[in-house]
Amino acid sequence: MNKKIISLVMVAVLGLCGCGSGGKKTGSGQSSGDSAPVTSSTVESAGLDSFIELANYKGLELTRKVSDVTEDQLFDAIDEDLNHYRIDVPDMEIDNLFWVTMDFEGKIDGEDFVGSSDSNYELKLGQGTFLEEFEKQLIGHKKGDHVKINVTFPDDYENKDIAGKKAEYDVDITRVSVALGEPTEDWTRMYFSETVDEYMEGKRQEVAESNEKQADDQLRTDGWYQVFDNSTVLQYPEDMLATWTKYCEDTYARYAKSYNLSYEDFLTEYGASETSIANNAKDFAKTYLVASAILENEGILPASEQYNTRKNELLAGSGYASEEAAVAAGISQENIDMTVRYYLATDIILENATIANGGNTSGEEDAEAVSEEEAAVEEPAAEEPAAEEEQAEETSEEYVEE
């Protein structure tokens, strides 16, 4: 039902390790799309030294910068809570900016289609999430209503199989709720058992802790790229490129399916190509070679206790009880192994680096760091008159007071 594909920026990374640059120039002058030869020799048979010239990874000079908590960050964190912890208004008629929880089933010419049905779906009206024609037919209804909705998909709809076609939906409204415009004493006590002042201070602390983590993540990335960029691939193992090419293709295919697109249409929409996939595969191969060379120098083997301990920490941090659970959820063994090697390698880089405290920054650079690509593919919010938003906020506040 989305009007267009939501942000696909996560696909650019293809999973981990800051890879997938698609041919960017590195500090050594080598790009991921370089002309280093491809060989049928393997790392196991020829050794890592035959494939990678490893840059110095000890004694790097790095700077850790923590962003100050900005009002925009605080607003976004509070707004997320307000939209999650909403106020039920079962007796009110649905209007713009209300939240509607619903079960729906759609058909075209009496037949189901991909993405036509869902249950317990939460929709905020007026945000451009669903077709405007669909959302308008919910206005005026209440919790418990059964609604028949008819829409015509635009001719340029991203799923070409249903573009231009008429669909009929059976919708059961199971909840109607609204988000407050700002925290109130009743709301913070209801959901957090705190006063407004206590809630605001706690939320500011949460954002500060998030900024600290982002500083740590950026420090790890900076250290990695100093080594990655200045290392040189001597030749690429053919079997390794094949593995990571398949990984990239499988990742794109999975996202294409989730957005009801063909593989070719997805590549076109995202701006990818077989060339960029080949470059991504080279980036993955180089990441593996650089990380593995560091681990080999330090005497850390894949079967070692240090390797397994870090692997289990990373799995647990991602919500997986075991490697088997991660694989069952669709995470490939190659992805798991690459992730462990990357984090072990960057642990070593950071342990041996000189790290200066860069002090706090305004956070404006982070806010402005969104790429043009990301901005281009994000779902635009529908423009709504300010009066309508104020009306929804006033309505929710009145309901709480009652």
C-alpha positions, 0 to 999 in steps of 0.5 A: 500500500505504500505510495513509493518505496521507503528508504533503501539506504540500509541496502547500500551497506549490504549488511555490515562493516562499512562496505559496499562503497561501490568503487570509492577511492581509497587512501592508497589510490586504489578503488573498490573497482580497481584492476587488481587481477582475479585468480583461481588461487585461494587464501587457503592455498596461497596465504593472505600475503599473496592477496593483501598488502596490509597497512600499519594498524597500530599506533593510529591517531584518532579523535573521539567526538561526542555530539551535544544533545540538540533540541531536534534530537530531544524533540524526535525522541519525545515525538517517538514516545508520543506516537507510541504511547497514544491515547485511545479515543474509541468514541470519536470519529476518525480524522486526519492525524488520528491513528487507526489500528485495523485488519484489512483484506484487499482483492483485485477482480476477486483475487488476492495479491501480494501485500493485499492483507494485514492484521493489527496494522497501525496507520497514522492518517495524513502522512502519505503512508497509504494512498490518499484515496484509501485514507479518506474513506476511513475518516468519519468512522469509529472503532468497531466499524467495518468499512469497504474501501475502493481504490485505484492504484496509480498508473505509475505505482511501483508494483507494476502488476497492480498499477492502474488496477482497481482494488476493494478492501474489507477493513475492520477498525480495531482501535482509534487513538491519537498522539498528544502534541507534547508530554503532560503530567497525566501522560507521563504519570500514566505511561512512565510513572514520572512527572513531566520534569523527570521524564524530560530529564530522563529522555535527555539522558537517553539521547546523551547516551545514544550520542556517546554510543554514536561517538564510539561507533564513529571512532571504530569506523574512523580507525577501520578506514585508516587501515582499509583505505591504505591497504592494497589488494594484490589480487582477488580470490575468484571463489571469494568474489563469487561468494560475495557477489551471490550475497549481494544479489541475494540481498537485493533479491530479498528486498525486491521481494519485500517491496513487491518488485522484480529484481530488475525493477528493484535495481533500477529503482535503487540505482544499482547495476551489475557493475556496482554489485561487482564493486560491492563484492570487491569491497567485501573481499577486501574487508575480509582480507584486511580483517583476516590479515590483522587477526593472523598477525595477532594469532587469532584463529576462527576456532579460538576462544577469543573468536567464539567469545566475540561472536557470541557477544555480537549474536547476543547483542543482535538478539540471537541466542545462538549462531543456529538461531541467526542462520535460521533467521536468514543471516548467512554464515559468511555474514556472521564470520565477516562481522566477527572478523571486522569487530575483532580487527577493529578491537585491535586497532582501537586497543593500539591507537592513540585516542584524543578527546575531541570534545563535544560538537553541536551535532549539526554535522551529524544532522547534515550528513544525510546523503543526497541518495538517502534524501532522494528516496525517503517517503515524503510526508503529505503536507497538511494545514497546521490547523488540522494538527493543532486540532488533533493535539487539542482533541487528545488533550481534552480526552485525557482531561476527561 
